[in-house]
Amino acid sequence: MTEATADLFAPSLDDFARLAREAFDALPAEFRAAAGEVMFRIDDFADEQTLADLEIEDPFELTGLYHGVDIGRRDSLGPAAEPSRVFLYRRPILDEWCERGDVGLAELIAHVLIHEIGHHFGLSDDDIHAIEEDAD
């Protein structure tokens, strides 16, 4: 595939994984170290059970998800039974990227990734939104 024809195709799951890894690697070393062994997974959409559990009818409404025991609760609960995972959902992110038109895809992937890592650190959506507003 030439560079010119590559622009005609939506980024693949592997492309998203690369962009997510680049976004994570660009974070300050202290932030990466604090995140620990969190794993990243890229899927086209959340599975049906996840959507049902979150009471989400439209799979395009969920761009990312943190699954695991957040760092703040680990000491009281002991070691986590499963590794912490951040899910990024390719199709909803692509949809948002196309609809917005005011942000690059790599930037949007980084935003979703950092948001979900915030949950890994024990932050609520309200906490994360307040931090984002203070940064702007």
matplotlib code that plots the C-alpha trace (Angstrom):
import matplotlib.pyplot as plt

x = [0.0, 1.4, 1.2, -1.4, -3.7, -3.1, -5.1, -8.1, -8.5, -9.5, -6.7, -6.6, -6.6, -2.9, -2.6, -4.6, -2.4, 0.6, -0.9, -1.9, 1.6, 3.1, 0.7, 1.6, 5.4, 5.1, 3.8, 6.2, 8.2, 6.7, 3.2, 4.1, 5.8, 2.8, 0.5, 2.4, 1.5, -1.8, -2.5, -4.0, -6.5, -8.0, -11.3, -13.7, -16.5, -17.2, -18.8, -22.5, -22.1, -20.1, -22.6, -25.5, -23.6, -23.1, -26.7, -25.4, -27.6, -25.5, -22.0, -20.8, -21.2, -18.3, -14.9, -12.9, -13.1, -11.0, -11.4, -9.6, -9.1, -7.8, -4.5, -6.0, -8.1, -5.4, -3.8, -7.0, -8.1, -4.7, -3.2, -5.5, -6.9, -6.6, -4.3, -5.8, -6.8, -7.6, -9.9, -10.0, -12.8, -11.7, -15.0, -16.5, -13.2, -13.1, -16.7, -16.0, -12.9, -14.9, -17.7, -15.5, -13.1, -11.1, -8.7, -6.1, -6.7, -3.5, -4.6, -8.0, -6.6, -4.2, -7.1, -9.2, -6.2, -5.2, -8.9, -9.0, -5.6, -7.1, -9.7, -6.8, -5.5, -8.8, -10.2, -13.9, -15.2, -15.9, -12.4, -11.0, -13.2, -12.2, -8.5, -9.1, -10.9, -8.1, -5.5, -7.4]
y = [0.0, 3.4, 6.4, 8.0, 4.9, 4.6, 7.8, 6.1, 3.5, 3.9, 3.1, -0.5, -2.0, -2.3, 1.4, 2.3, 0.2, 1.9, 5.4, 4.4, 3.1, 6.3, 8.4, 6.4, 6.6, 10.4, 10.8, 11.8, 9.0, 9.4, 9.0, 5.9, 4.4, 5.1, 3.4, 0.2, -2.9, -1.6, -3.4, -1.7, -3.4, -2.1, -3.4, -2.2, -1.9, -2.9, -6.3, -6.8, -7.7, -4.6, -2.3, -4.0, -3.7, 0.0, 0.4, 1.8, 1.1, 2.7, 1.1, 4.4, 6.1, 4.3, 5.3, 3.7, 1.8, 1.0, -2.5, -3.4, -2.5, 1.1, 1.8, 3.5, 0.5, -2.2, -1.9, -2.6, -5.4, -7.1, -8.0, -7.6, -10.9, -9.7, -7.2, -3.7, -3.1, 0.0, -0.6, 1.8, 1.3, 2.1, 2.6, 5.1, 7.0, 7.2, 8.4, 11.1, 12.1, 12.5, 14.3, 16.8, 17.6, 19.9, 17.3, 14.9, 11.2, 10.7, 13.5, 12.0, 8.5, 10.1, 11.9, 8.7, 6.7, 9.3, 9.5, 5.8, 5.7, 8.4, 5.8, 3.4, 6.0, 6.1, 9.3, 9.7, 11.2, 14.4, 14.5, 13.9, 16.6, 19.1, 18.4, 18.9, 22.2, 23.5, 22.5, 24.5]
z = [0.0, -0.9, 1.3, -1.0, -0.8, 3.0, 3.4, 1.9, 4.7, 8.3, 10.8, 11.8, 15.3, 15.0, 14.0, 17.1, 19.3, 18.0, 18.5, 22.1, 22.8, 21.4, 23.6, 26.7, 25.9, 25.6, 29.1, 31.9, 33.3, 36.8, 35.3, 33.4, 36.5, 38.6, 36.0, 36.6, 34.7, 33.2, 29.9, 26.8, 24.5, 21.3, 20.1, 17.5, 20.1, 23.7, 23.9, 24.5, 28.2, 28.9, 27.2, 29.1, 32.4, 31.8, 30.4, 27.1, 24.2, 21.4, 21.2, 19.6, 23.0, 24.6, 23.5, 26.3, 29.5, 32.6, 34.0, 37.2, 40.8, 40.9, 42.6, 45.6, 46.6, 46.1, 49.5, 51.3, 49.0, 48.5, 45.1, 42.1, 40.8, 37.2, 35.6, 35.1, 31.6, 29.5, 26.6, 23.6, 21.2, 17.6, 15.9, 18.4, 18.6, 14.8, 14.8, 17.3, 15.4, 12.2, 13.8, 15.7, 13.0, 15.4, 16.8, 15.4, 15.7, 17.8, 20.1, 20.6, 21.3, 23.8, 25.5, 25.8, 27.0, 29.7, 30.8, 31.4, 33.1, 35.4, 36.5, 37.1, 39.5, 41.3, 39.8, 39.0, 35.7, 37.7, 39.0, 35.5, 33.9, 36.6, 35.9, 32.2, 32.8, 35.0, 32.3, 29.6]

ax = plt.figure().add_subplot(projection="3d")
ax.plot(x, y, z, "-o")
ax.set_aspect("equal")
plt.show()
